[in-house]
Amino acid sequence: MKFLLTRAKGSTKALAERLGVSCRTVERYRAGTLTTPQKLLHAALVEETESEWLPQV
């Protein structure tokens, strides 16, 4: 989540739209209130991280 927020230039709204969740959900992960993502969110996090990370390697 931290990597994706960095790539979104800290915009929780932009990241929430990319992941298909609410801004509040992203803020809760950022604050550490939520630690285990639901199945669909986990899949979206993996997909977005791979799409952002792999081109750099």
Backbone as numpy.savetxt, mean C-alpha at the origin, in Angstrom:
# Nx Ny Nz CAx CAy CAz Cx Cy Cz
4.11 -1.56 2.77 3.28 -0.38 2.77 4.16 0.86 2.77
5.21 0.84 3.56 6.09 2.01 3.64 6.72 2.30 2.28
7.16 1.26 1.58 7.76 1.44 0.25 6.75 2.05 -0.72
5.54 1.54 -0.72 4.52 2.05 -1.63 4.13 3.49 -1.29
4.10 3.82 -0.01 3.82 5.20 0.38 4.93 6.13 -0.10
6.15 5.67 -0.02 7.28 6.46 -0.51 7.14 6.70 -2.01
6.78 5.66 -2.74 6.62 5.77 -4.19 5.44 6.67 -4.55
4.42 6.73 -3.67 3.26 7.59 -3.90 3.49 8.99 -3.34
4.74 9.27 -2.96 5.14 10.56 -2.41 4.35 10.92 -1.16
4.06 9.89 -0.34 3.39 10.10 0.93 1.89 10.32 0.85
1.33 10.22 -0.32 -0.10 10.46 -0.50 -0.90 9.20 -0.18
-1.60 9.23 0.95 -2.42 8.08 1.31 -3.60 7.92 0.35
-4.09 9.03 -0.17 -5.22 8.98 -1.10 -4.82 8.28 -2.40
-3.67 8.63 -2.94 -3.21 8.01 -4.18 -2.95 6.52 -3.99
-2.33 6.18 -2.87 -2.04 4.76 -2.61 -3.33 3.98 -2.38
-4.27 4.57 -1.67 -5.55 3.90 -1.42 -6.28 3.61 -2.73
-6.24 4.55 -3.65 -6.88 4.34 -4.95 -6.21 3.21 -5.72
-4.88 3.16 -5.66 -4.14 2.09 -6.36 -4.43 0.72 -5.78
-4.62 0.67 -4.45 -4.85 -0.61 -3.79 -6.32 -1.00 -3.73
-7.19 -0.03 -3.98 -8.63 -0.32 -3.94 -9.18 -0.37 -2.52
-8.60 0.42 -1.62 -9.06 0.49 -0.23 -9.31 1.94 0.13
-9.81 2.17 1.34 -10.06 3.54 1.78 -8.77 4.18 2.28
-8.78 5.50 2.31 -7.63 6.24 2.85 -7.41 5.88 4.31
-8.49 5.67 5.03 -8.40 5.33 6.45 -7.67 4.01 6.65
-7.88 3.04 5.77 -7.18 1.76 5.88 -5.68 1.96 5.73
-5.28 2.75 4.75 -3.85 3.04 4.56 -3.30 3.76 5.77
-4.04 4.70 6.33 -3.58 5.43 7.51 -3.43 4.51 8.72
-4.32 3.53 8.85 -4.22 2.60 9.97 -2.98 1.71 9.85
-2.65 1.29 8.65 -1.42 0.51 8.46 -0.20 1.38 8.72
-0.25 2.60 8.30 0.86 3.54 8.50 1.08 3.78 9.99
0.00 3.88 10.76 0.09 4.14 12.19 0.42 2.87 12.98
0.28 1.70 12.36 0.57 0.45 13.05 -0.63 -0.16 13.75
-1.82 0.43 13.57 -3.03 -0.11 14.17 -3.39 -1.44 13.54
-3.29 -1.54 12.24 -3.52 -2.79 11.52 -2.17 -3.36 11.12
-2.00 -4.65 11.34 -0.71 -5.25 11.01 -0.85 -6.40 10.02
-2.01 -7.03 9.95 -2.21 -8.15 9.04 -3.27 -7.78 8.01
-2.89 -7.68 6.74 -3.88 -7.29 5.71 -4.85 -8.42 5.39
-6.04 -8.04 4.97 -7.00 -9.03 4.51 -6.49 -9.62 3.20
-7.09 -10.71 2.78 -6.61 -11.46 1.62 -6.52 -10.61 0.35
-7.55 -9.85 0.03 -7.54 -9.04 -1.19 -6.53 -7.90 -1.10
-6.43 -7.29 0.07 -5.47 -6.21 0.25 -4.05 -6.76 0.18
-3.83 -7.92 0.74 -2.50 -8.55 0.68 -2.10 -8.78 -0.77
-3.02 -9.30 -1.57 -2.73 -9.55 -2.98 -2.41 -8.24 -3.71
-3.15 -7.18 -3.41 -2.91 -5.88 -4.04 -1.56 -5.32 -3.61
-1.20 -5.47 -2.34 0.10 -5.01 -1.86 1.24 -5.74 -2.56
1.12 -7.05 -2.70 2.15 -7.83 -3.36 2.28 -7.42 -4.82
1.16 -7.28 -5.51 1.17 -6.92 -6.92 1.79 -5.53 -7.15
1.37 -4.56 -6.36 1.89 -3.20 -6.51 3.37 -3.12 -6.15
3.77 -3.83 -5.10 5.18 -3.83 -4.71 6.04 -4.45 -5.80
5.60 -5.56 -6.35 6.36 -6.19 -7.43 6.44 -5.30 -8.65
5.34 -4.62 -8.99 5.36 -3.77 -10.18 6.27 -2.56 -9.99
6.42 -2.08 -8.76 7.27 -0.94 -8.48 8.73 -1.36 -8.23
8.91 -2.48 -7.58 10.24 -2.89 -7.15 11.04 -3.57 -8.26
10.44 -4.51 -8.94 11.18 -5.32 -9.91 11.84 -4.52 -11.03
11.23 -3.46 -11.55 11.94 -2.71 -12.58 13.23 -2.07 -12.11
13.38 -1.85 -10.81 14.58 -1.21 -10.27 15.74 -2.18 -10.09
15.43 -3.45 -9.99 16.48 -4.44 -9.70 17.27 -4.75 -10.93
